[in-house]
Every structure is written in C-alpha cells, then in structure tokens.
Amino acid sequence: MTSDFHPQTAKRSWGRVVEAHHDVARPGSPEAAAALLPVLQDRGETGLPIGLGRSYGDSNLNPDGALIETARLDHYIEFDPDAGVLRAEAGVSLDDILRLIVPRGWFLPTTPGTRYVTLGGAIANDVHGKNHHLAGSFGCHLRRFTLARSDRGVLDIRPDSEPDLFAATIGGLGLTGLILDVELQLVPIRSACIDQHVEPLRNVDAFFDIAEARATDYEHTVAWIDCTARGDRLGQGVFSSGNWAASGGLEPHAAKAGPALPVDAPGFALNPLTLRAFNMVYRRVQLLKPQNSRVHYAGFFHPLDSIRDWNRLYGARGFYQYQSVIPFDTAREATREMLDRIARSGQGSFLAVLKTLGDRPSPGLMSFPMPGVTLALDFANAGTKTLQLMAELDALVKSSGGRLYPAKDGRISADMFQQGYPEWERVETLRDPALSSAFWRRVTS
Ligand SMILES: Cc1cc2nc3c(=O)[nH]c(=O)nc-3n(C[C@H](O)[C@H](O)[C@H](O)COP(=O)(O)OP(=O)(O)OC[C@H]3O[C@@H](n4cnc5c(N)ncnc54)[C@H](O)[C@@H]3O)c2cc1C
C-alpha cells in the first residue's frame, strides 16, 4: 500500500461488534483525496470513504483494505445567507454546520438523531429525521455535489447533468465514488427552539392513531417505546411532536458535547434490572397528562449527543442496532408482533424509537426510507441468542414487505438485502471499481 495509507491496528464502527484492520489515509485536501482512488486501482486494492463512523455495523468498514477518512475535508466553500444555500467539503459535520447557520436563521432540511455525522455520510446513507413525513430524506435537499472516481476523475454531479450517478450516490453507501463537496438547500427558522407536545402512549394501537393525527399538525414526530411492556400495554411509551417556535433567540448548541464515558461500562450495566428501572420512567410518564413545553433543538433532535461515547454503555462486547421499515398496510400487525417477540425474549431494547415515514420519494436508488413505520432498537450483544432474535425479526420484516437500514446493520443476509433493495444491481453497475465494503461484499455475494 502506498505511503499515503498508514497501517492501523483495528477500526470499529459505532456498535463496536465488528472490528477490522485497515490501512487508513487522511487526505488534507480534495485534490489529495481524489488522487488516492487511481492509486488504489493501480494496486488492485479497494478503499472506502469513512466520515465520523456513526454507522453501527459494517457498512463503513472495509476489512483488510483501505479507508479514506474525510475528517480533514472540513472547509466551507460558500454560504449564501439570503438564499440559505451552503456549499462545504464532505467531511464537515452537521454539528459544525448548525453552529454556523442557526445564528443566521437557517437549519438543516432534516437531521438524524445525532449531529456527529458528516455531509458525505449523510448522503451515502440518505439519512432521515423526525420530519420525514413532510420533508423526505437528506437527498431531497441536495442541489449538487462533486464526486471523485478512480475511472472518471472528478465529476460535477447534478440531478439533470449526471442523473444516474446522482441517484446511485444518494444512499449509495460510499461505493460510487468519494464525495468531495456538497451544495445543500437549508430551511429558514425564526428561533432555535421547538414547541414540543409530549403525550403518553397507551399501547401500539394508540401509536398508529396518534401518529396519523399529529402528522398533519406537526413538522416533527417520534415515539419512544418501552420494549419490556406486554399484553394491553405492548408498545406503551411517549409520543413527542414539535414545530419550530415562531420567535425566540437563535442560539446554537454548545460547542462541546457533555462528559464522555471514560471506559467501557461493565457488561451488566444494561442488564434486565437496569432496563426495568429505565423503563419505569416510561411508566411514570404514563401517569402524566399531555404537556407542552419550549425546548432547544439540541435536546429535541439530538438527545444522545449530550453523552459522548454513549456506545460504551453496552460494555466491551458492543451492541447491535436493528432498524426496519414496514409498509403501512402491514405495519400495524407486524409492529405488534415484533414488539411482542422482543418483550418475550427478555432482550428488551434500551432505546426503541417508532416513527412514521412519509411518501416524499427520495432521489436515491437505495435509500432506506419508504412510506410506512420504522422501528429502531438497540440490543446488547449477547451472542447467539441476540442473533437468533434478530433472525426472527428479519423473517417478520421480510414477510411484511419491509426492509432494514444498512447504516444500522452488520449481519443481514444477501437474500434479505436484495429483496428490500431491488435497485442494488443498478448501483453495482455504477460502483467505483476501486471502492468496496464489508457490508457490500456480504449482501451481494
Ligand atoms: C446516535 C445516532 C443516531 C442516529 N440517528 C439517525 C437517524 O435519526 N436517521 C438516520 O437516517 N440515521 C441515523 N443514524 C445513522 C447515521 O446518521 C448514519 O450512519 C450516517 O451515515 C453516519 O455518518 P458518518 O459521517 O458517521 O458516516 P460513516 O458512518 O463514517 O459512513 C457512512 C457511509 O457513508 C460513506 N461516506 C462517508 N463519507 C463519504 C464521502 N465523503 N463520500 C462518499 N461516501 C462517504 C461511508 O463509506 C459509509 O458507507 C444515527 C446514528 C447514531 C450513532
């Protein structure tokens, strides 16, 4: 491997289950980054771009190959504060962008549940947020981007000039080229606060009724679910809705995240007892009446960002995240069945999020969102029994016409992936031959 790549001992992604060795390059400019791809090709090796490593499984890993870290591609290129159009290098994080744009009355068109995501990572997984039912996914708001490829050099990609590469790169898992910079349309805000409405959720049926009702009045909606509840209370939790406040300050979030976990939590930190204690919080909320409050966007959109390295809470064996989306016509029955199996398994998730996704189509060929209901859960890695439970959930998702989110995955079968993403073969034909990943090799084998 060229000296631009430095041998590393090991690299883990967010769930910390998968660990792999890579040679890593950290180019300091777009030109240096683009120059790495032909080098890889000449050597017959593969690389993979990597942003802030917030994908949970193996979609951002390329074991025994190379990784191209984009951390130093972190410069702004242009910002038009009147039109809300931002152009920046692909390694700039949403965290940084928000500190630039919020004081000027702009916000990201959509944001995932963490700010520690790069522009390149947001495109490659076509991320979605609490406003998906209205705004669609991140890719819906892209004006253009620059893509470096080993076979075609540096390309200006727009929906009308390179429609195939535009569509294949959005949700393209970093395989169609290295995104160098991005031009994004922002949305105006008058305040950095959200007027939030929180209400108890009696059970999973109530979720479907409330989600439908709130989707018309609120831009942002999400439910937090207690995965240990069963019977009449299956799917109990809280439903949170919010709209941007009409007035108030434009103070961005604080520059630094909260305290970090200094070491891995012991494996028992998230055992069934602590989970039960955690879920007591939900039960208490059940006693409350609906409440309205004004909260800062950081607490509303990115609650986990206040604890740095919270992924170490699951101990040294790490954890899996499982995120599915099920079309509306089968979602009620399938979600009930999934929650029931999870509760009965006793592996109840520390975090469970339920949300409806809307029908605004993404330009991406392999975007995860589709109209339906998405359930996202964490499972501490307990080995075979965790894999067995997820295999049972897979069967349910598959038979209900749903699919799983590659950004969260490190184990699904080729069959499961290919059924959920029938356009994968088109992406494969547009893949940069110098790029590959552990995930892609597994699901296309
Ligand atoms: C706490 C938490 C909450 C989350 N909430 C949500 C959510 O609400 N909605 C949601 O959709 N996702 C969510 N995610 C997932 C996260 O948004 C995605 O995994 C995102 O892609 C991570 O970005 P990253 O910069 O860390 O990229 P990485 O994880 O490092 O990489 C992700 C993919 O992007 C590719 N990539 C990175 N940079 C480039 C580039 N310059 N050019 C081409 N390809 C590139 C990589 O090859 C890889 O395939 C969450 C993750 C966490 C940890």
The ligand as an SDF file (V2000), in Angstrom:
LIG
                    3D

 53 58  0  0  0  0  0  0  0  0999 V2000
  -27.0000    8.2270   17.9370 C   0  0  0  0  0  0  0  0  0  0  0  0
  -27.2570    8.0200   16.4730 C   0  0  0  0  0  0  0  0  0  0  0  0
  -28.4790    8.4140   15.9620 C   0  0  0  0  0  0  0  0  0  0  0  0
  -28.7560    8.2420   14.5980 C   0  0  0  0  0  0  0  0  0  0  0  0
  -29.9610    8.6520   14.1400 N   0  0  0  0  0  0  0  0  0  0  0  0
  -30.2470    8.5060   12.8280 C   0  0  0  0  0  0  0  0  0  0  0  0
  -31.4760    8.9720   12.3110 C   0  0  0  0  0  0  0  0  0  0  0  0
  -32.3210    9.5020   13.0410 O   0  0  0  0  0  0  0  0  0  0  0  0
  -31.7030    8.8400   10.9720 N   0  0  0  0  0  0  0  0  0  0  0  0
  -30.7670    8.2880   10.1440 C   0  0  0  0  0  0  0  0  0  0  0  0
  -31.0330    8.2130    8.9350 O   0  0  0  0  0  0  0  0  0  0  0  0
  -29.5800    7.8230   10.6070 N   0  0  0  0  0  0  0  0  0  0  0  0
  -29.3150    7.9300   11.9310 C   0  0  0  0  0  0  0  0  0  0  0  0
  -28.1020    7.4910   12.4010 N   0  0  0  0  0  0  0  0  0  0  0  0
  -27.1310    6.8920   11.4650 C   0  0  0  0  0  0  0  0  0  0  0  0
  -26.1910    7.9550   10.8830 C   0  0  0  0  0  0  0  0  0  0  0  0
  -26.9030    9.1190   10.5570 O   0  0  0  0  0  0  0  0  0  0  0  0
  -25.5750    7.4070    9.6010 C   0  0  0  0  0  0  0  0  0  0  0  0
  -24.9250    6.1920    9.8570 O   0  0  0  0  0  0  0  0  0  0  0  0
  -24.5860    8.3860    8.9470 C   0  0  0  0  0  0  0  0  0  0  0  0
  -24.3410    7.9600    7.6330 O   0  0  0  0  0  0  0  0  0  0  0  0
  -23.2700    8.4750    9.7080 C   0  0  0  0  0  0  0  0  0  0  0  0
  -22.4580    9.4680    9.1100 O   0  0  0  0  0  0  0  0  0  0  0  0
  -20.8710    9.4150    9.2830 P   0  0  0  0  0  0  0  0  0  0  0  0
  -20.3140   10.7130    8.8370 O   0  0  0  0  0  0  0  0  0  0  0  0
  -20.5360    8.9650   10.6600 O   0  0  0  0  0  0  0  0  0  0  0  0
  -20.5080    8.3160    8.2110 O   0  0  0  0  0  0  0  0  0  0  0  0
  -19.8230    6.8840    8.4040 P   0  0  0  0  0  0  0  0  0  0  0  0
  -20.6340    6.0810    9.3540 O   0  0  0  0  0  0  0  0  0  0  0  0
  -18.4020    7.0350    8.6740 O   0  0  0  0  0  0  0  0  0  0  0  0
  -20.0530    6.3140    6.9340 O   0  0  0  0  0  0  0  0  0  0  0  0
  -21.3560    6.0560    6.4770 C   0  0  0  0  0  0  0  0  0  0  0  0
  -21.3490    5.7920    4.9890 C   0  0  0  0  0  0  0  0  0  0  0  0
  -21.0100    6.9890    4.3210 O   0  0  0  0  0  0  0  0  0  0  0  0
  -19.9670    6.7460    3.4050 C   0  0  0  0  0  0  0  0  0  0  0  0
  -19.2280    8.0040    3.2980 N   0  0  0  0  0  0  0  0  0  0  0  0
  -18.7660    8.7910    4.2870 C   0  0  0  0  0  0  0  0  0  0  0  0
  -18.1730    9.8820    3.7770 N   0  0  0  0  0  0  0  0  0  0  0  0
  -18.2610    9.7860    2.4340 C   0  0  0  0  0  0  0  0  0  0  0  0
  -17.8150   10.5960    1.3580 C   0  0  0  0  0  0  0  0  0  0  0  0
  -17.1490   11.7310    1.5410 N   0  0  0  0  0  0  0  0  0  0  0  0
  -18.0560   10.1720    0.1040 N   0  0  0  0  0  0  0  0  0  0  0  0
  -18.7530    9.0210   -0.1390 C   0  0  0  0  0  0  0  0  0  0  0  0
  -19.1890    8.2460    0.8550 N   0  0  0  0  0  0  0  0  0  0  0  0
  -18.9620    8.6060    2.1270 C   0  0  0  0  0  0  0  0  0  0  0  0
  -19.1900    5.5930    4.0090 C   0  0  0  0  0  0  0  0  0  0  0  0
  -18.4650    4.8810    3.0360 O   0  0  0  0  0  0  0  0  0  0  0  0
  -20.3100    4.7610    4.5770 C   0  0  0  0  0  0  0  0  0  0  0  0
  -20.8800    3.9450    3.5850 O   0  0  0  0  0  0  0  0  0  0  0  0
  -27.7900    7.6520   13.7500 C   0  0  0  0  0  0  0  0  0  0  0  0
  -26.5490    7.2460   14.2820 C   0  0  0  0  0  0  0  0  0  0  0  0
  -26.2940    7.4230   15.6240 C   0  0  0  0  0  0  0  0  0  0  0  0
  -24.9590    6.9760   16.1880 C   0  0  0  0  0  0  0  0  0  0  0  0
  1  2  1  0
  2  3  1  0
  2 52  2  0
  3  4  2  0
  4  5  1  0
  4 50  1  0
  5  6  2  0
  6  7  1  0
  6 13  1  0
  7  8  2  0
  7  9  1  0
  9 10  1  0
 10 11  2  0
 10 12  1  0
 12 13  2  0
 13 14  1  0
 14 15  1  0
 14 50  1  0
 15 16  1  0
 16 17  1  0
 16 18  1  0
 18 19  1  0
 18 20  1  0
 20 21  1  0
 20 22  1  0
 22 23  1  0
 23 24  1  0
 24 25  2  0
 24 26  1  0
 24 27  1  0
 27 28  1  0
 28 29  2  0
 28 30  1  0
 28 31  1  0
 31 32  1  0
 32 33  1  0
 33 34  1  0
 33 48  1  0
 34 35  1  0
 35 36  1  0
 35 46  1  0
 36 37  1  0
 36 45  1  0
 37 38  2  0
 38 39  1  0
 39 40  1  0
 39 45  2  0
 40 41  1  0
 40 42  2  0
 42 43  1  0
 43 44  2  0
 44 45  1  0
 46 47  1  0
 46 48  1  0
 48 49  1  0
 50 51  2  0
 51 52  1  0
 52 53  1  0
M  END
$$$$
